[in-house]
């Protein structure tokens, strides 16, 4: 762990918030995501307390791949700072999402030298980790039409891992003990993005401060189809806790071809959000692009603005 990251993790450990609070009630769900604990047959590893599992996660990573572990450290640090510094300000979802994206960008920038060193040691060459924010807004309240306000593209191109490009589209929701989902917005989110649709919950409870939690939108479909006269779906804290922290979801679900939806290549994923695949696919919000292995290329286009590509 980078020395500069430690104070943020220590702050959560001291107050048993964030990952510590979530793991306290979801110990085995976290342990099963950590490869080194799954592969280890020693009872001492299986009998670890929830706090010890989180300590092992932050200190040693997921145990899946050294470069993926490095990226996880950056994402987890971003979540920690987001919960400690921005959630207490009680901003609205759009601003909180902007804060989260900014923290992710800053943390991943800080881990780039370590990522480069690890890639040199493993492959004998420098590889890059890159993150970019792309503004999807078109000047209107299109989030009400699309039902989404944060999109995410994950691209992994490492010599010893399968090439992968996947995308997801999130509706961000604040919750404090419970929250609700508007049915019309849910229907639009599912109709637009299908298996790529998900909810991103921000915990506003100062005693828990869970990391941003991801739940696929499909998990709410049966409840949404119930015939009643309400225009919203209630979501309990227990339901939110059944999801996964964003950092964990990205690198253990999405990165393994489970979360989100697969794209043919990077440009295909971009087209889902810039409208090239669907003239009605405009989206108001932010697109977060994470490339593990290669640096994103950008150029300024006189009409369309910023063009983003990923070299093959």
N, C-alpha and C positions, 0 to 999 in steps of 0.2 A: 504494500500500500504506500502511495506517495505520502511523504511526511506532511505536506500541506493539506491532505485530505483528512488526516486523523482527527483534528478537533471537531469536525462535523459529525463523524461517526461516534466519537466519545460523548458528544452532547446528547445524542439519542440513547446511547447505552446508559448514561447516568440517569436519565429520566424514564428509561424503558419505553420509549416511543418509537414510531416508525416501524421498521422491520421487526424490532424487538416486541412491540405490542402485537403485531400481526402473528408472529411466530409463536407467541405464548398460547394462542388458541388454534394454531395451524401447524404445529411442530412437524408432523409427519408429511404434510403437503410440501413443506420447505425441504425437508430432508430428502425426499424422493427426487427433487430437482437437482440435488447436488451429487454429481457422478461419483465423487470419491467416497461418499457415505454409502451409496447404493452398492458399489463394488466391494466395499470393505466388509469382511465377514466377522470382524471382531465385535463382540458384544459391547465393549467400551465405547465404540463409535455409535452404536445403535441406542445406547442409553444416555447420550448427551442431552442435557437440558436445552430448552429452546434458546436461551440466551447464548449458550455455548455454540449452538449450531450457527446462529447469526454471527458470532465472533469468528468462527471458522470460515464462514462465507465471505466476510469482509476482509479477513487476513489472507486467505488462501484461494478465494475464488470458487467458481462452480466445479472446477476439476474436469471440465470437458475439453478445453483446448487453451493453451497459454495466451493466445492472442484474443480469444473470446473472453477469457477471464479478465484481461486488461480492459477491454471495452466495458464489461460489466462493472468494474470498479468505478469507471467514469460515470456511467449511468446512475449507479447507486449513490454516488456523491452528489450528483445533480438533484436527485430526489430528496436527499437529506437537507440540502440547502433550501430547496423549494419549500419543504415542510416547516423548517425552522425560521425562515426569513420572510416568506411571502404569504403562506396560509394564514398566519396570525393577523395579517392586514385586512382579511375578509373582503377581498376584491371580488368582482364578478368573474364568471367562468372564462370569458374571453381574455381578460387581463391575466388571470392566473395561468392560462395556457401559454400566453406570451412569456411570462416569467419562467415557466418550466422549460420551454424551448430554449430560452437564453441560457439557463443554467446547464442544460445538456450540451449546448455548443461550447460553453466555457470549459466544462469539465473534460470533454473529449479533446479539446485543444491542448489541455495540460498533460494528457496521457500520451500524446503523439510521440514524444521522444522515447518513452518507455516502449511503446508499440514498435517503433523502428528498431530499437535494440533487440527486442524479442524476436522480431522477424529476421534480423541479421543472424542471430544465434541459431535459429531453427532452419532457415532456408538459405543462408549465405547471401541474402540480398535485402535491401530496404523495401518494405511495403508500407502502405499508408492507411490511416483511418481518417475518414473525412465526414464532416457533418455540415449540412446546409439548410437554411430556412428559406422557403419560397412562399411569397405572399399570393394566396389564391383569390383574394377579394376582388370583386368587380364593382365596388362602389355602392352596393345595395345590400338589403337584408336577405341575401340568398341562403344564409344558414337555415332560415325558416323553411326554405323550399327543399334543400338537400338533406336537412336533418343532421348535418355534420359540421364540426368546426376545427378538427385537427386530422390531417391525413399523415400517414407514415409510410415511407418506402425503405425497405431494408435490402441492401445488396451485399452479398458475401462472395468474395473471389479470392480464396486462399488455395495454395497448391495442393494441400492434403485434405480439403473438404469439398463436397459437391458444390458446384456453382449454384447460387440461389438469388432470386429476386422475388420479393413478396411485398404486398402492400395491404394496408388496412385504413379504415376511416372511422374516426372516433367522434362520438358526441360526448362532450365534457359535462359532468354534473357534480355540483357540490352536494355533500351530505353531512349531516350531523345527527347520528342516530338512525336517520331514515331520510328518504327523499322520494321523489316521484318522477315518472317518465311520461311525457305527453304522448298519447296514442297516435295522433296524426303525425307527429315528428318521427316516432318509431316506425310507422308504416313507410314513411318516405325514406328513412335511412335504410331499411331492409330492401325496399324496391330499387334504390339506387346502387347499393353496394353488396347486397347478398351476404355471402360468407365473409366478406371483408369488413362488414359492419361490426362495431363494438362500442362499448361505453367505457369512458375513463372517469372514474370517481375520485373527487378530491375530498379528503377527510378534513372537516373543519373543527372536529372535536379536539380541543387543546390537550386533553388527557391521553389521547392515543396517537394523533398525527400520523395515521397510516400513510405509507407511500402511495402515490397515484395507483389506483387499482383498476385492472382491466377485466371486463366480463364481455364475452361475445354476445352480440345482440340476439343471436338465435336462442339463447337461454331464456329470453323473455317472450318468445313467440307463443307458446301455449297459453300463457297468462294474458297476452294481448288479444287472443282470439275468444276469450271468455265473453259471453254475452251479458253485459251489464250497462248501466246508464252513465258510468263514469267516463271521463275523458282522459284519465291518467292511470298509470300503473304504480302501485306503491312498491318501494324497494327498501328492505330492512338492512340494518347494519350487518346482520349475519349473512345475508345474501351477498353484500359487497365483499365481506371477508372471504367468501368462497372463491373469489377471483384470485388473480395473481398480481403482484406489483409489476408496474410497467417494465422495469429493468429485467425482471425474471421472465415475464411474458415474451418480450422481444427476443431474448437469447436462449430460451428453453422451449418455447412454443413456435413462435414465428420462424426462428432460425433453423428449426428442425422440420419445417414444412407442415406444421399443424395450424398455427394461428394465422389469420389473415388469408390472403388469396395469392396464388402463384401468377407471375407474369412471365411472358416469353423472354423478355429482356428488360433492360432498364427503360428504354424508350416506351415500350408497351405499358409499363407501370406508370410512367409520367403521363401518358396519353389518357389514362383513366381520370386524371384530375385536371388536365389542361383543356379537355374538351375534344381532343383529336379523335377519340374513339366514339364519342357521343356528343352531339352538339348541345345537348341539354345537361351536360355533366359539370357545368360551372359550379364552383363551390366557394363559399365565403369562409375564410379561415386561414390556417397555416398548413403548409406541407413541410414535414420534417424528413430529411433524406439522410440516411446513415449508410455509408459505404465502408465496408471492412475489407481492406486489401488493396484498394485503388483510390486515387485522388479524383474527385469530381472535377470536370472541366466546365468552365463558364465562359460565355462571351456575350457582349452587349449587342442586341439586335435593335435596329432603329425603330421597328414597329412593335414587335412583341416584347421588347424589354430584355430580360435576362434569359438566355438559353442555357440549359443545363444538360450535360451529357456525361456518359461514363465510358471510357475507352474499353474496347474488348481485349 
